[in-house]
Amino acid sequence: MTTNAAGQVGQYTLDNGLRLVTAPAATGQVAAVNLWYGVGSRHEVPGKTGFAHLFEHLMFQGSRNVAKGEHFDAVERLGGEMNASTSTDRTNYFETVPEHALDLALWLEADRLATLREGMSQEVLDNQRDVVKNERRQRYDNAPYGTALERILRLGYPEGHPYHHPTIGSMADLDAADLEYVLSFHRLHYGPDNLVLTVVSDLDPEDVRERAERYFGSIPVREQVPQAPDAALSGPIGGPVRDTVTEAVPAAGVFLGYRVAPYGDREFDAMHLASAVLGQGQGSRLYRRLVIERELAAPGDAADLLPFRYTPSLMLVNMIAREGVDGDTLEAAMLEEVEKLAAGVDEAELDRARAILERDHLQAVSTPSGLADELGSCTQLFGDPELAFTWPERWSGIGPREVADAAARLLTAENRLTVRFDPEEAPEASPAPA
């Protein structure tokens, strides 16, 4: 076991490779359990997309010892909460339960890690495949601007690159999924040696370690460890490149993207500050200039970063036009503000940007569940759970000149992608009868 200087974070590694992180909860009487598996959509191969996300659903569909739906029922009967999520770099399962139910939560998670394949059937696969396909229809295909991310990734990363496709996958790939491949995906990626288990509670860390050992310690390591597809990428996007879509959207939407450094690099942190200066909060440049002063865009945050750990990330700038404003006008105005970042950022703007990012971070770790998630993230992606507490310090050492220099280097036409949604023209009204 190792602990940080303040004695807040405990780290253990079981004999089977499982990494356990413990930390005290700010709120007593609850235990937050969080699992970060090192598998996401970047581990998928062309023709087999959407499987990491499919498992986010399949993991709740029963195992050797737990019938379909019983995992949810067991946690919810205790007043607990649970869910899961998938990204490019990980799949995450989490629950918050009364402290006395920690053993149940750990047993449920260990059971589905060890025996999920024994509860899998063609019927379960068919059912959850349909659920995921319906989710794709609702959130992507049939939602206004819903395919924006998919189009952005296609432009930002070349064909065959592991970040070229979204986590939801394609309809064709989901249709082609067969039971044997699904079972092999679990066998390859779901093992204790690919897992960070985090528990935030008031229990003694050694007590938590003993419980984790009891439930997870006998689960064997994976027989085969797959190599992640090569995500190496350097240089600009090769733009400007664009994708223009005309469909049934309420107003023009403009989505700009720029390749920046991988998540965790100092240049990423500088561009995170740049995104806050440009488009986060009502004091940001885009909000003041295009929402309030020029009345070109609808209110809302307009800039952020897609944080990819193993390949260049993307800085996104997106706005929706107000009624009567066309896409060309909005796009030109956005580009004008983006280009101004290279001319300089003042200290007051940067102080405000740091405050926004620090506020968001502190809110994220303010609950047992949020803290467990940040600890798991920092351990799985960086091998250092303490970063969950110290991350805001990364922004304090970056000054205005560094932000402006990074903007000048990266926010260029050569490094720009554009996805534009333009509304369909309304059909002309038929003349009134004489």
C-alpha positions in Angstrom: 0.0 0.0 0.0 1.0 3.6 -0.6 -0.6 6.8 0.6 -0.1 10.4 -0.3 1.4 12.9 2.1 -1.9 13.9 3.5 -2.9 10.3 4.0 -6.1 10.8 1.9 -5.5 8.3 -0.9 -4.7 4.6 -0.5 -3.4 2.6 -3.4 -3.2 -1.2 -3.5 -2.5 -3.7 -6.3 -3.9 -7.2 -5.9 -2.0 -10.2 -7.0 -4.2 -10.5 -10.2 -3.3 -6.9 -11.2 -6.4 -5.1 -10.0 -5.6 -1.6 -8.8 -7.6 -0.5 -5.8 -7.9 3.2 -4.8 -9.5 4.3 -1.5 -10.3 7.8 -0.2 -12.5 9.2 2.6 -16.0 10.5 1.8 -16.9 14.0 2.7 -20.5 12.7 3.3 -20.7 9.9 5.8 -22.8 6.8 5.7 -22.4 6.2 2.0 -19.9 4.3 -0.2 -19.2 5.2 -3.8 -17.9 2.3 -5.9 -16.4 3.1 -9.3 -14.8 0.8 -11.8 -12.7 2.1 -14.8 -12.0 -0.6 -17.3 -9.2 0.2 -19.7 -11.4 -0.4 -22.8 -13.2 2.1 -25.0 -14.0 2.7 -28.6 -10.4 3.2 -29.5 -9.9 -0.6 -29.0 -12.4 -1.4 -31.7 -11.4 -2.2 -35.2 -13.1 -1.1 -38.5 -16.2 -3.2 -39.1 -16.5 -3.9 -35.4 -17.5 -0.5 -33.9 -19.8 0.1 -31.0 -18.9 -3.0 -29.0 -17.4 -1.1 -26.0 -20.6 0.8 -25.7 -22.7 -2.3 -26.3 -21.0 -3.8 -23.2 -22.1 -0.9 -21.1 -25.6 -2.3 -21.7 -24.7 -6.0 -21.6 -23.1 -5.8 -18.2 -26.5 -5.2 -16.7 -28.2 -8.2 -18.4 -27.3 -11.0 -16.0 -24.4 -13.3 -15.1 -24.1 -16.8 -13.6 -25.5 -15.7 -10.3 -27.5 -12.6 -11.0 -30.6 -12.6 -13.3 -31.3 -9.9 -15.8 -32.3 -6.6 -14.1 -31.4 -7.9 -10.6 -28.3 -5.8 -10.3 -30.4 -2.6 -10.7 -33.1 -3.9 -8.4 -30.7 -4.9 -5.6 -29.0 -1.4 -5.6 -32.2 0.6 -6.0 -34.0 -1.3 -3.2 -31.3 0.0 -0.8 -31.9 3.6 -2.0 -28.7 3.5 -4.0 -27.9 4.9 -7.4 -26.0 3.4 -10.3 -25.1 3.8 -13.9 -22.4 3.4 -16.6 -20.8 5.3 -19.4 -18.4 4.7 -22.3 -15.8 6.9 -24.0 -12.9 6.4 -26.4 -10.5 5.5 -23.6 -12.5 3.6 -21.0 -15.8 2.0 -19.9 -17.0 3.1 -16.4 -19.5 1.4 -14.0 -20.5 3.1 -10.8 -22.9 2.9 -7.9 -23.4 4.8 -4.6 -24.9 2.8 -1.8 -25.4 3.0 2.0 -22.1 2.1 3.6 -23.5 -1.1 5.0 -24.2 -2.3 1.5 -20.6 -2.0 0.2 -20.2 -5.8 0.3 -23.2 -6.3 -1.9 -22.0 -3.7 -4.4 -18.5 -5.3 -4.6 -20.0 -8.8 -4.9 -22.2 -7.7 -7.8 -19.4 -6.1 -9.6 -17.0 -9.0 -9.1 -19.7 -11.5 -10.1 -20.4 -9.9 -13.5 -16.7 -9.4 -14.2 -16.0 -13.1 -13.5 -19.2 -14.8 -14.8 -20.9 -12.4 -17.3 -20.2 -14.7 -20.2 -22.2 -17.5 -18.5 -25.3 -15.3 -18.5 -24.9 -14.2 -22.1 -27.3 -15.6 -24.8 -28.3 -14.7 -28.3 -31.6 -13.4 -27.0 -29.8 -11.0 -24.6 -27.5 -9.8 -27.4 -30.4 -9.3 -29.8 -32.4 -7.3 -27.2 -29.5 -5.0 -26.2 -28.4 -4.5 -29.7 -31.9 -3.2 -30.5 -31.7 -0.9 -27.4 -28.4 0.5 -28.6 -29.7 1.0 -32.2 -32.7 2.8 -30.8 -30.4 5.0 -28.7 -28.4 5.8 -31.8 -31.6 6.8 -33.6 -32.8 9.0 -30.7 -29.5 10.7 -29.9 -27.7 10.8 -33.2 -29.7 10.1 -36.4 -33.1 11.8 -35.5 -31.9 14.6 -33.2 -31.1 18.1 -34.6 -27.4 18.4 -35.1 -27.2 14.8 -33.7 -24.6 13.6 -36.2 -22.2 16.6 -35.5 -19.8 14.6 -33.4 -19.7 11.7 -35.9 -18.9 14.1 -38.7 -16.3 16.0 -36.6 -14.4 12.8 -35.8 -14.4 11.7 -39.5 -12.8 15.0 -40.5 -10.4 15.2 -37.5 -9.0 11.6 -37.7 -8.2 9.6 -40.9 -10.0 6.5 -42.0 -8.9 3.5 -40.0 -7.7 5.6 -37.1 -9.1 4.4 -33.7 -10.6 7.8 -33.0 -12.3 8.1 -36.4 -15.6 6.8 -35.2 -17.9 7.6 -32.2 -18.5 5.3 -29.3 -22.1 4.6 -30.4 -20.8 2.7 -33.5 -22.6 2.1 -36.8 -25.9 0.5 -37.4 -24.2 -1.9 -39.9 -21.6 -3.0 -37.4 -24.2 -3.5 -34.6 -26.3 -5.6 -37.0 -23.3 -7.8 -37.8 -22.5 -8.5 -34.2 -22.4 -12.2 -33.4 -22.5 -13.9 -30.0 -19.0 -15.4 -30.3 -17.4 -12.1 -31.1 -19.2 -10.5 -28.2 -18.0 -13.2 -25.8 -14.5 -12.8 -27.1 -14.6 -9.0 -26.6 -15.4 -9.5 -22.9 -12.7 -12.2 -22.6 -10.1 -9.9 -24.1 -10.9 -6.7 -22.3 -12.6 -7.5 -19.0 -10.2 -8.7 -16.5 -8.9 -7.6 -13.1 -5.6 -6.7 -14.7 -7.4 -4.0 -16.8 -9.4 -2.6 -13.9 -9.1 0.3 -11.5 -11.6 -0.1 -8.6 -12.2 3.0 -6.5 -14.1 3.1 -3.2 -14.8 6.4 -1.4 -16.2 5.8 2.0 -15.6 6.4 5.7 -14.4 2.9 6.2 -10.8 2.1 7.1 -8.7 1.7 3.9 -7.4 -1.6 5.1 -10.9 -2.9 5.6 -11.8 -1.9 2.1 -8.7 -3.7 0.8 -9.7 -6.9 2.6 -13.2 -6.7 1.1 -11.8 -6.1 -2.4 -9.5 -9.0 -2.0 -12.4 -11.2 -0.8 -14.5 -10.5 -3.8 -12.1 -9.8 -6.6 -8.9 -11.6 -5.5 -9.7 -15.0 -7.0 -10.6 -13.7 -10.5 -7.8 -14.7 -12.8 -6.0 -12.4 -15.1 -6.8 -12.3 -18.8 -5.3 -15.1 -20.8 -4.5 -12.8 -23.7 -3.9 -9.0 -23.5 -4.8 -7.4 -26.8 -2.7 -4.5 -28.2 -4.6 -1.3 -28.7 -4.7 -0.1 -32.3 -2.0 2.5 -33.1 -3.4 6.0 -32.4 -0.2 7.9 -33.2 -0.9 11.1 -35.1 1.1 14.3 -35.7 0.7 17.5 -37.4 -2.3 19.6 -38.3 -5.6 18.3 -39.7 -4.6 19.3 -43.2 -7.4 21.7 -43.6 -9.4 23.6 -44.0 -11.8 20.7 -44.4 -15.5 20.8 -44.1 -18.8 18.9 -44.2 -21.9 20.9 -45.0 -25.3 19.4 -44.2 -28.7 20.6 -45.2 -31.5 19.0 -43.1 -34.4 19.7 -40.8 -32.7 21.8 -38.1 -34.3 24.9 -36.5 -31.4 27.2 -37.3 -27.9 27.1 -38.8 -25.3 25.4 -36.6 -21.5 25.9 -36.9 -19.0 23.4 -35.4 -15.3 24.2 -35.7 -12.6 21.8 -34.6 -8.8 22.0 -34.1 -6.3 19.3 -33.2 -4.5 20.0 -30.0 -2.2 18.0 -27.7 -3.3 14.8 -26.0 -5.1 15.1 -22.6 -2.5 15.5 -19.9 0.0 17.5 -21.9 0.8 21.1 -20.9 -0.3 22.3 -24.4 -3.7 20.7 -23.7 -3.9 22.7 -20.5 -3.1 25.9 -22.3 -5.8 25.3 -24.9 -8.2 24.3 -22.2 -7.7 27.9 -20.8 -8.0 29.3 -24.3 -11.4 27.5 -24.7 -12.6 29.0 -21.5 -11.5 32.5 -22.5 -13.2 32.1 -25.9 -16.5 30.3 -25.1 -17.2 29.3 -21.5 -19.6 31.4 -19.5 -21.3 34.7 -20.1 -18.1 36.6 -19.7 -16.4 34.8 -22.5 -15.5 36.5 -25.8 -18.0 34.6 -28.0 -20.9 35.2 -25.6 -20.2 38.9 -25.2 -19.5 39.6 -28.8 -21.9 37.2 -30.7 -24.7 36.6 -28.2 -25.0 40.0 -26.5 -23.5 42.6 -28.7 -24.1 41.4 -32.3 -27.1 39.1 -31.5 -26.0 36.5 -34.0 -26.0 33.3 -31.8 -28.2 31.6 -29.3 -27.0 31.7 -25.7 -24.8 28.8 -24.3 -21.3 27.7 -23.8 -19.5 27.7 -27.2 -16.0 26.1 -26.7 -14.5 23.1 -24.9 -12.0 20.2 -25.5 -12.6 16.6 -26.3 -10.0 15.1 -24.0 -8.3 12.2 -25.7 -5.5 10.6 -23.8 -3.7 8.5 -26.5 -4.0 10.8 -29.5 -4.3 14.5 -30.2 -7.4 15.9 -28.6 -9.9 18.3 -30.3 -10.8 21.8 -29.3 -14.4 22.4 -30.4 -16.1 25.8 -31.0 -19.8 25.6 -31.8 -22.7 27.9 -31.9 -26.3 27.9 -33.1 -27.6 30.9 -35.1 -30.4 33.1 -33.9 -33.6 33.3 -36.0 -32.9 35.2 -39.2 -29.1 34.8 -39.1 -27.6 32.6 -41.8 -24.8 30.2 -41.4 -22.2 32.2 -43.5 -22.6 35.2 -41.2 -22.3 33.2 -38.0 -19.3 31.2 -39.3 -17.4 34.3 -40.3 -18.1 36.0 -37.0 -16.9 32.9 -35.1 -13.7 32.6 -37.1 -13.0 36.3 -36.5 -13.1 35.8 -32.7 -11.1 32.6 -32.9 -8.3 34.3 -34.8 -8.2 37.2 -32.3 -7.0 34.8 -29.6 -3.6 34.7 -31.3 -3.3 38.4 -30.8 -3.2 38.1 -27.1 -5.1 37.3 -23.9 -5.0 39.6 -20.9 -4.5 38.5 -17.3 -8.0 39.3 -16.2 -9.4 37.0 -18.9 -7.1 34.3 -17.8 -8.0 34.7 -14.2 -11.6 34.2 -15.1 -10.8 31.2 -17.2 -8.8 29.6 -14.4 -11.7 30.2 -12.0 -14.2 28.6 -14.3 -12.1 25.5 -14.9 -11.3 25.2 -11.2 -15.0 25.6 -10.2 -16.0 22.8 -12.6 -13.3 20.6 -11.3 -14.2 21.2 -7.6 -17.8 20.6 -8.4 -16.9 17.3 -10.0 -15.1 16.0 -6.9 -17.5 17.5 -4.4 -19.6 14.3 -4.0 -18.4 10.8 -3.1 -19.4 9.5 -6.5 -17.7 12.4 -8.3 -14.5 12.0 -6.3 -14.4 8.3 -7.0 -14.8 8.9 -10.7 -12.0 11.4 -10.8 -9.7 9.1 -8.7 -10.4 6.3 -11.1 -9.8 8.5 -14.1 -6.5 9.8 -12.9 -5.3 6.3 -12.0 -6.4 4.5 -15.2 -5.2 7.3 -17.5 -2.2 8.7 -15.7 -1.3 6.2 -12.9 -1.6 8.9 -10.3 -4.9 9.3 -8.3 -3.5 12.3 -6.5 -4.1 14.3 -9.6 -7.8 14.4 -8.7 -6.8 16.8 -5.9 -4.0 18.7 -7.6 -5.3 19.2 -11.2 -6.1 22.9 -10.8 -2.5 23.6 -10.1 -1.7 22.8 -13.7 -3.5 26.0 -14.8 -1.9 28.3 -12.4 1.5 28.2 -14.0 0.3 29.0 -17.5 0.4 32.7 -18.4 -1.2 34.9 -21.1 1.7 34.7 -23.5 1.7 30.8 -23.5 -2.0 30.7 -24.2 -1.7 33.2 -27.1 1.3 31.4 -28.5 -0.5 28.0 -28.4 -3.6 29.6 -30.0 -1.5 31.2 -32.8 0.2 27.8 -33.5 -3.0 25.6 -33.4 -6.0 27.7 -34.3 -5.1 28.0 -38.0 -6.9 27.2 -41.3 -4.5 24.3 -41.9 -5.6 22.8 -38.6 -9.3 23.5 -38.9 -12.3 21.4 -39.6 -15.8 22.7 -40.1 -19.2 21.0 -39.8 -22.1 23.2 -40.9 -25.8 22.5 -40.6 -28.1 24.6 -42.7 -31.9 24.4 -42.3 -33.9 23.2 -45.2 -35.7 25.9 -47.1 -39.4 26.1 -46.3 -41.6 25.1 -49.2 -43.2 28.0 -51.0 -46.8 28.6 -49.9 -49.4 27.8 -52.5 -51.2 30.9 -53.8 -54.5 31.6 -52.1 -57.5 30.8 -54.2 -59.1 33.7 -56.0 
